[in-house]
Amino acid sequence: MIRHIVDFFGDEAQTRLRRRLFYLVLVLVVAADFVVPREHAEYLWERLPGWSAAYGFGSCVLLIFVSKFLGHQGGLMRREDYYD
């Protein structure tokens, strides 16, 4: 069973199916956010449908860009043969 999973994520022939599955999951997450009751929300933006998905996506993208910046421009990244 694990072999099928590894082949699914590692095989180039499965790229189109993986991408469709990824988009389906994204649509389901945003659609599920429309079903959640909003009476417990404290702030205006928490009442917006899709806010959680957009906030999570934006935070993830920001985290990637900040870590790339710190790694390349901030001097945290070293050459592969730095300790040799």
N, CA, C and O atoms as a printed pandas DataFrame, in Angstrom:
     atom_number atom_name residue_name chain_id  residue_number  x_coord  y_coord  z_coord
0              1         N          MET        A               1    0.802   -1.185    0.000
1              2        CA          MET        A               1    0.000    0.000    0.000
2              3         C          MET        A               1    0.853    1.259    0.000
3              4         O          MET        A               1    0.556    2.213   -0.720
4              5         N          ILE        A               2    1.909    1.267    0.804
5              6        CA          ILE        A               2    2.771    2.450    0.859
6              7         C          ILE        A               2    3.455    2.668   -0.485
7              8         O          ILE        A               2    3.749    3.804   -0.856
8              9         N          ARG        A               3    3.707    1.592   -1.211
9             10        CA          ARG        A               3    4.333    1.708   -2.526
10            11         C          ARG        A               3    3.431    2.471   -3.492
11            12         O          ARG        A               3    3.914    3.273   -4.291
12            13         N          HIS        A               4    2.129    2.226   -3.421
13            14        CA          HIS        A               4    1.190    2.936   -4.290
14            15         C          HIS        A               4    1.163    4.429   -3.958
15            16         O          HIS        A               4    1.072    5.269   -4.853
16            17         N          ILE        A               5    1.241    4.744   -2.693
17            18        CA          ILE        A               5    1.232    6.145   -2.277
18            19         C          ILE        A               5    2.508    6.841   -2.734
19            20         O          ILE        A               5    2.460    7.964   -3.235
20            21         N          VAL        A               6    3.648    6.176   -2.564
21            22        CA          VAL        A               6    4.923    6.755   -3.000
22            23         C          VAL        A               6    4.944    6.916   -4.507
23            24         O          VAL        A               6    5.406    7.935   -5.019
24            25         N          ASP        A               7    4.447    5.920   -5.219
25            26        CA          ASP        A               7    4.393    6.026   -6.674
26            27         C          ASP        A               7    3.460    7.149   -7.116
27            28         O          ASP        A               7    3.738    7.834   -8.100
28            29         N          PHE        A               8    2.369    7.341   -6.405
29            30        CA          PHE        A               8    1.429    8.402   -6.754
30            31         C          PHE        A               8    2.072    9.774   -6.625
31            32         O          PHE        A               8    1.905   10.616   -7.507
32            33         N          PHE        A               9    2.804   10.016   -5.540
33            34        CA          PHE        A               9    3.403   11.327   -5.321
34            35         C          PHE        A               9    4.742   11.502   -6.017
35            36         O          PHE        A               9    5.193   12.634   -6.189
36            37         N          GLY        A              10    5.390   10.422   -6.422
37            38        CA          GLY        A              10    6.703   10.541   -7.039
38            39         C          GLY        A              10    6.715   10.396   -8.545
39            40         O          GLY        A              10    7.699   10.761   -9.188
40            41         N          ASP        A              11    5.656    9.876   -9.118
41            42        CA          ASP        A              11    5.629    9.598  -10.549
42            43         C          ASP        A              11    5.181   10.832  -11.320
43            44         O          ASP        A              11    4.188   11.466  -10.964
44            45         N          GLU        A              12    5.914   11.173  -12.375
45            46        CA          GLU        A              12    5.569   12.321  -13.207
46            47         C          GLU        A              12    4.281   12.097  -13.992
47            48         O          GLU        A              12    3.609   13.058  -14.365
48            49         N          ALA        A              13    3.936   10.852  -14.243
49            50        CA          ALA        A              13    2.725   10.550  -15.002
50            51         C          ALA        A              13    1.469   10.887  -14.203
51            52         O          ALA        A              13    0.400   11.069  -14.786
52            53         N          GLN        A              14    1.579   10.971  -12.901
53            54        CA          GLN        A              14    0.439   11.254  -12.028
54            55         C          GLN        A              14    0.276   12.749  -11.730
55            56         O          GLN        A              14   -0.545   13.129  -10.895
56            57         N          THR        A              15    1.045   13.582  -12.400
57            58        CA          THR        A              15    1.033   15.012  -12.092
58            59         C          THR        A              15   -0.338   15.633  -12.305
59            60         O          THR        A              15   -0.814   16.399  -11.467
60            61         N          ARG        A              16   -0.963   15.311  -13.403
61            62        CA          ARG        A              16   -2.270   15.897  -13.706
62            63         C          ARG        A              16   -3.320   15.486  -12.673
63            64         O          ARG        A              16   -4.125   16.313  -12.243
64            65         N          LEU        A              17   -3.313   14.220  -12.276
65            66        CA          LEU        A              17   -4.255   13.731  -11.275
66            67         C          LEU        A              17   -3.987   14.366   -9.913
67            68         O          LEU        A              17   -4.927   14.723   -9.202
68            69         N          ARG        A              18   -2.713   14.511   -9.542
69            70        CA          ARG        A              18   -2.365   15.155   -8.267
70            71         C          ARG        A              18   -2.838   16.600   -8.238
71            72         O          ARG        A              18   -3.371   17.066   -7.231
72            73         N          ARG        A              19   -2.643   17.301   -9.336
73            74        CA          ARG        A              19   -3.057   18.699   -9.393
74            75         C          ARG        A              19   -4.571   18.831   -9.277
75            76         O          ARG        A              19   -5.060   19.720   -8.580
76            77         N          ARG        A              20   -5.314   17.968   -9.944
77            78        CA          ARG        A              20   -6.774   18.002   -9.846
78            79         C          ARG        A              20   -7.236   17.677   -8.426
79            80         O          ARG        A              20   -8.159   18.304   -7.907
80            81         N          LEU        A              21   -6.593   16.701   -7.809
81            82        CA          LEU        A              21   -6.924   16.343   -6.437
82            83         C          LEU        A              21   -6.625   17.507   -5.483
83            84         O          LEU        A              21   -7.400   17.776   -4.565
84            85         N          PHE        A              22   -5.520   18.182   -5.701
85            86        CA          PHE        A              22   -5.147   19.335   -4.891
86            87         C          PHE        A              22   -6.192   20.442   -5.010
87            88         O          PHE        A              22   -6.607   21.006   -3.998
88            89         N          TYR        A              23   -6.621   20.760   -6.223
89            90        CA          TYR        A              23   -7.631   21.794   -6.423
90            91         C          TYR        A              23   -8.971   21.389   -5.809
91            92         O          TYR        A              23   -9.687   22.231   -5.268
92            93         N          LEU        A              24   -9.306   20.114   -5.891
93            94        CA          LEU        A              24  -10.543   19.641   -5.285
94            95         C          LEU        A              24  -10.521   19.831   -3.768
95            96         O          LEU        A              24  -11.514   20.256   -3.178
96            97         N          VAL        A              25   -9.402   19.519   -3.149
97            98        CA          VAL        A              25   -9.270   19.702   -1.697
98            99         C          VAL        A              25   -9.364   21.184   -1.330
99           100         O          VAL        A              25   -9.987   21.534   -0.328
100          101         N          LEU        A              26   -8.751   22.054   -2.134
101          102        CA          LEU        A              26   -8.842   23.494   -1.871
102          103         C          LEU        A              26  -10.278   23.982   -1.945
103          104         O          LEU        A              26  -10.715   24.763   -1.100
104          105         N          VAL        A              27  -11.015   23.527   -2.952
105          106        CA          VAL        A              27  -12.418   23.925   -3.088
106          107         C          VAL        A              27  -13.237   23.399   -1.918
107          108         O          VAL        A              27  -14.107   24.106   -1.408
108          109         N          LEU        A              28  -12.975   22.175   -1.485
109          110        CA          LEU        A              28  -13.708   21.610   -0.355
110          111         C          LEU        A              28  -13.433   22.370    0.942
111          112         O          LEU        A              28  -14.339   22.553    1.755
112          113         N          VAL        A              29  -12.201   22.812    1.141
113          114        CA          VAL        A              29  -11.875   23.564    2.354
114          115         C          VAL        A              29  -12.606   24.900    2.364
115          116         O          VAL        A              29  -13.171   25.294    3.385
116          117         N          VAL        A              30  -12.597   25.599    1.228
117          118        CA          VAL        A              30  -13.292   26.882    1.166
118          119         C          VAL        A              30  -14.805   26.680    1.280
119          120         O          VAL        A              30  -15.485   27.466    1.940
120          121         N          ALA        A              31  -15.335   25.634    0.644
121          122        CA          ALA        A              31  -16.772   25.357    0.724
122          123         C          ALA        A              31  -17.182   24.984    2.147
123          124         O          ALA        A              31  -18.267   25.356    2.593
124          125         N          ALA        A              32  -16.335   24.262    2.855
125          126        CA          ALA        A              32  -16.646   23.895    4.235
126          127         C          ALA        A              32  -16.679   25.124    5.136
127          128         O          ALA        A              32  -17.374   25.135    6.152
128          129         N          ASP        A              33  -15.941   26.141    4.773
129          130        CA          ASP        A              33  -15.930   27.361    5.569
130          131         C          ASP        A              33  -17.260   28.113    5.470
131          132         O          ASP        A              33  -17.576   28.911    6.352
132          133         N          PHE        A              34  -18.045   27.876    4.415
133          134        CA          PHE        A              34  -19.352   28.501    4.285
134          135         C          PHE        A              34  -20.377   27.854    5.219
135          136         O          PHE        A              34  -21.404   28.463    5.516
136          137         N          VAL        A              35  -20.114   26.638    5.683
137          138        CA          VAL        A              35  -21.059   25.890    6.502
138          139         C          VAL        A              35  -20.870   26.182    7.996
139          140         O          VAL        A              35  -21.789   25.977    8.788
140          141         N          VAL        A              36  -19.700   26.651    8.372
141          142        CA          VAL        A              36  -19.375   26.874    9.778
142          143         C          VAL        A              36  -20.228   28.010   10.340
143          144         O          VAL        A              36  -20.321   29.068    9.717
144          145         N          PRO        A              37  -20.852   27.814   11.503
145          146        CA          PRO        A              37  -21.639   28.906   12.109
146          147         C          PRO        A              37  -20.736   30.065   12.536
147          148         O          PRO        A              37  -19.612   29.854   12.993
148          149         N          ARG        A              38  -21.231   31.266   12.384
149          150        CA          ARG        A              38  -20.413   32.462   12.625
150          151         C          ARG        A              38  -20.815   33.239   13.885
151          152         O          ARG        A              38  -20.296   34.334   14.099
152          153         N          GLU        A              39  -21.701   32.729   14.711
153          154        CA          GLU        A              39  -22.142   33.510   15.867
154          155         C          GLU        A              39  -21.058   33.667   16.936
155          156         O          GLU        A              39  -21.174   34.543   17.794
156          157         N          HIS        A              40  -20.031   32.859   16.907
157          158        CA          HIS        A              40  -18.963   32.965   17.905
158          159         C          HIS        A              40  -17.849   33.923   17.484
159          160         O          HIS        A              40  -16.921   34.159   18.257
160          161         N          ALA        A              41  -17.925   34.474   16.284
161          162        CA          ALA        A              41  -16.874   35.350   15.779
162          163         C          ALA        A              41  -16.856   36.669   16.550
163          164         O          ALA        A              41  -17.903   37.258   16.821
164          165         N          GLU        A              42  -15.662   37.118   16.895
165          166        CA          GLU        A              42  -15.527   38.371   17.637
166          167         C          GLU        A              42  -15.261   39.556   16.722
167          168         O          GLU        A              42  -15.687   40.672   17.020
168          169         N          TYR        A              43  -14.569   39.333   15.619
169          170        CA          TYR        A              43  -14.192   40.418   14.725
170          171         C          TYR        A              43  -14.927   40.302   13.399
171          172         O          TYR        A              43  -15.408   39.229   13.033
172          173         N          LEU        A              44  -15.008   41.407   12.694
173          174        CA          LEU        A              44  -15.742   41.469   11.437
174          175         C          LEU        A              44  -15.175   40.507   10.399
175          176         O          LEU        A              44  -15.939   39.819    9.721
176          177         N          TRP        A              45  -13.860   40.446   10.262
177          178        CA          TRP        A              45  -13.257   39.603    9.240
178          179         C          TRP        A              45  -13.439   38.116    9.525
179          180         O          TRP        A              45  -13.353   37.304    8.604
180          181         N          GLU        A              46  -13.684   37.747   10.761
181          182        CA          GLU        A              46  -13.939   36.342   11.074
182          183         C          GLU        A              46  -15.300   35.887   10.577
183          184         O          GLU        A              46  -15.547   34.688   10.453
184          185         N          ARG        A              47  -16.181   36.828   10.293
185          186        CA          ARG        A              47  -17.509   36.487    9.767
186          187         C          ARG        A              47  -17.502   36.285    8.264
187          188         O          ARG        A              47  -18.479   35.782    7.711
188          189         N          LEU        A              48  -16.429   36.661    7.592
189          190        CA          LEU        A              48  -16.353   36.512    6.141
190          191         C          LEU        A              48  -16.123   35.052    5.765
191          192         O          LEU        A              48  -15.203   34.425    6.289
192          193         N          PRO        A              49  -16.934   34.502    4.874
193          194        CA          PRO        A              49  -16.701   33.119    4.420
194          195         C          PRO        A              49  -15.405   33.045    3.618
195          196         O          PRO        A              49  -15.140   33.893    2.766
196          197         N          GLY        A              50  -14.618   32.041    3.894
197          198        CA          GLY        A              50  -13.347   31.868    3.195
198          199         C          GLY        A              50  -12.191   32.603    3.845
199          200         O          GLY        A              50  -11.059   32.502    3.373
200          201         N          TRP        A              51  -12.448   33.345    4.921
201          202        CA          TRP        A              51  -11.394   34.104    5.576
202          203         C          TRP        A              51  -10.307   33.188    6.142
203          204         O          TRP        A              51   -9.120   33.489    6.014
204          205         N          SER        A              52  -10.693   32.099    6.752
205          206        CA          SER        A              52   -9.711   31.198    7.355
206          207         C          SER        A              52   -8.772   30.607    6.306
207          208         O          SER        A              52   -7.565   30.514    6.529
208          209         N          ALA        A              53   -9.327   30.209    5.169
209          210        CA          ALA        A              53   -8.511   29.642    4.095
210          211         C          ALA        A              53   -7.578   30.698    3.514
211          212         O          ALA        A              53   -6.403   30.423    3.270
212          213         N          ALA        A              54   -8.093   31.899    3.294
213          214        CA          ALA        A              54   -7.262   32.972    2.736
214          215         C          ALA        A              54   -6.166   33.387    3.717
215          216         O          ALA        A              54   -5.026   33.625    3.318
216          217         N          TYR        A              55   -6.515   33.471    4.995
217          218        CA          TYR        A              55   -5.534   33.844    6.010
218          219         C          TYR        A              55   -4.447   32.779    6.139
219          220         O          TYR        A              55   -3.264   33.105    6.240
220          221         N          GLY        A              56   -4.843   31.517    6.135
221          222        CA          GLY        A              56   -3.869   30.433    6.213
222          223         C          GLY        A              56   -2.957   30.401    5.009
223          224         O          GLY        A              56   -1.751   30.200    5.153
224          225         N          PHE        A              57   -3.512   30.595    3.816
225          226        CA          PHE        A              57   -2.699   30.603    2.607
226          227         C          PHE        A              57   -1.740   31.790    2.605
227          228         O          PHE        A              57   -0.558   31.636    2.294
228          229         N          GLY        A              58   -2.239   32.960    2.946
229          230        CA          GLY        A              58   -1.385   34.144    2.986
230          231         C          GLY        A              58   -0.273   34.026    4.019
231          232         O          GLY        A              58    0.859   34.441    3.770
232          233         N          SER        A              59   -0.594   33.464    5.167
233          234        CA          SER        A              59    0.425   33.265    6.204
234          235         C          SER        A              59    1.503   32.295    5.760
235          236         O          SER        A              59    2.685   32.501    6.033
236          237         N          CYS        A              60    1.095   31.243    5.078
237          238        CA          CYS        A              60    2.053   30.258    4.585
238          239         C          CYS        A              60    2.984   30.865    3.541
239          240         O          CYS        A              60    4.194   30.643    3.579
240          241         N          VAL        A              61    2.421   31.628    2.615
241          242        CA          VAL        A              61    3.236   32.280    1.588
242          243         C          VAL        A              61    4.193   33.283    2.219
243          244         O          VAL        A              61    5.362   33.349    1.838
244          245         N          LEU        A              62    3.710   34.062    3.178
245          246        CA          LEU        A              62    4.562   35.023    3.866
246          247         C          LEU        A              62    5.696   34.330    4.617
247          248         O          LEU        A              62    6.833   34.802    4.598
248          249         N          LEU        A              63    5.395   33.228    5.269
249          250        CA          LEU        A              63    6.411   32.467    5.983
250          251         C          LEU        A              63    7.488   31.952    5.039
251          252         O          LEU        A              63    8.671   31.979    5.379
252          253         N          ILE        A              64    7.100   31.488    3.873
253          254        CA          ILE        A              64    8.071   30.997    2.891
254          255         C          ILE        A              64    8.961   32.135    2.413
255          256         O          ILE        A              64   10.180   31.979    2.349
256          257         N          PHE        A              65    8.366   33.283    2.075
257          258        CA          PHE        A              65    9.167   34.402    1.584
258          259         C          PHE        A              65   10.105   34.951    2.649
259          260         O          PHE        A              65   11.248   35.290    2.342
260          261         N          VAL        A              66    9.658   35.046    3.869
261          262        CA          VAL        A              66   10.514   35.540    4.948
262          263         C          VAL        A              66   11.666   34.576    5.199
263          264         O          VAL        A              66   12.800   35.015    5.388
264          265         N          SER        A              67   11.401   33.275    5.204
265          266        CA          SER        A              67   12.476   32.310    5.441
266          267         C          SER        A              67   13.467   32.296    4.283
267          268         O          SER        A              67   14.669   32.146    4.506
268          269         N          LYS        A              68   12.988   32.449    3.053
269          270        CA          LYS        A              68   13.902   32.534    1.908
270          271         C          LYS        A              68   14.764   33.788    2.007
271          272         O          LYS        A              68   15.966   33.744    1.746
272          273         N          PHE        A              69   14.149   34.903    2.385
273          274        CA          PHE        A              69   14.903   36.146    2.527
274          275         C          PHE        A              69   15.969   36.011    3.604
275          276         O          PHE        A              69   17.119   36.394    3.393
276          277         N          LEU        A              70   15.590   35.465    4.766
277          278        CA          LEU        A              70   16.562   35.305    5.844
278          279         C          LEU        A              70   17.676   34.343    5.458
279          280         O          LEU        A              70   18.830   34.534    5.841
280          281         N          GLY        A              71   17.331   33.319    4.706
281          282        CA          GLY        A              71   18.343   32.356    4.299
282          283         C          GLY        A              71   19.330   32.916    3.300
283          284         O          GLY        A              71   20.537   32.712    3.434
284          285         N          HIS        A              72   18.828   33.620    2.298
285          286        CA          HIS        A              72   19.709   34.105    1.240
286          287         C          HIS        A              72   20.322   35.464    1.559
287          288         O          HIS        A              72   21.535   35.632    1.430
288          289         N          GLN        A              73   19.520   36.427    1.969
289          290        CA          GLN        A              73   20.004   37.780    2.218
290          291         C          GLN        A              73   20.511   37.970    3.646
291          292         O          GLN        A              73   21.391   38.795    3.892
292          293         N          GLY        A              74   19.960   37.217    4.571
293          294        CA          GLY        A              74   20.334   37.376    5.971
294          295         C          GLY        A              74   21.590   36.624    6.359
295          296         O          GLY        A              74   22.076   36.775    7.480
296          297         N          GLY        A              75   22.122   35.823    5.462
297          298        CA          GLY        A              75   23.367   35.119    5.728
298          299         C          GLY        A              75   23.208   33.849    6.544
299          300         O          GLY        A              75   24.200   33.332    7.058
300          301         N          LEU        A              76   22.010   33.334    6.678
301          302        CA          LEU        A              76   21.825   32.107    7.453
302          303         C          LEU        A              76   22.176   30.860    6.646
303          304         O          LEU        A              76   22.533   29.828    7.214
304          305         N          MET        A              77   22.073   30.958    5.331
305          306        CA          MET        A              77   22.373   29.810    4.485
306          307         C          MET        A              77   23.866   29.778    4.178
307          308         O          MET        A              77   24.477   30.816    3.926
308          309         N          ARG        A              78   24.431   28.616    4.198
309          310        CA          ARG        A              78   25.855   28.440    3.899
310          311         C          ARG        A              78   26.019   27.525    2.698
311          312         O          ARG        A              78   25.103   26.792    2.324
312          313         N          ARG        A              79   27.195   27.582    2.104
313          314        CA          ARG        A              79   27.497   26.694    0.982
314          315         C          ARG        A              79   27.453   25.246    1.466
315          316         O          ARG        A              79   27.551   24.962    2.659
316          317         N          GLU        A              80   27.303   24.357    0.515
317          318        CA          GLU        A              80   27.213   22.934    0.860
318          319         C          GLU        A              80   28.515   22.421    1.467
319          320         O          GLU        A              80   28.489   21.551    2.337
320          321         N          ASP        A              81   29.644   22.946    1.023
321          322        CA          ASP        A              81   30.945   22.495    1.530
322          323         C          ASP        A              81   31.524   23.464    2.582
323          324         O          ASP        A              81   32.743   23.602    2.690
324          325         N          TYR        A              82   30.672   24.117    3.337
325          326        CA          TYR        A              82   31.101   25.115    4.300
326          327         C          TYR        A              82   31.990   24.537    5.391
327          328         O          TYR        A              82   32.952   25.183    5.805
328          329         N          TYR        A              83   31.689   23.341    5.862
329          330        CA          TYR        A              83   32.464   22.752    6.970
330          331         C          TYR        A              83   33.653   21.922    6.490
331          332         O          TYR        A              83   34.382   21.376    7.318
332          333         N          ASP        A              84   33.867   21.810    5.196
333          334        CA          ASP        A              84   35.005   21.017    4.704
334          335         C          ASP        A              84   36.303   21.768    4.733
335          336         O          ASP        A              84   37.339   21.225    4.349
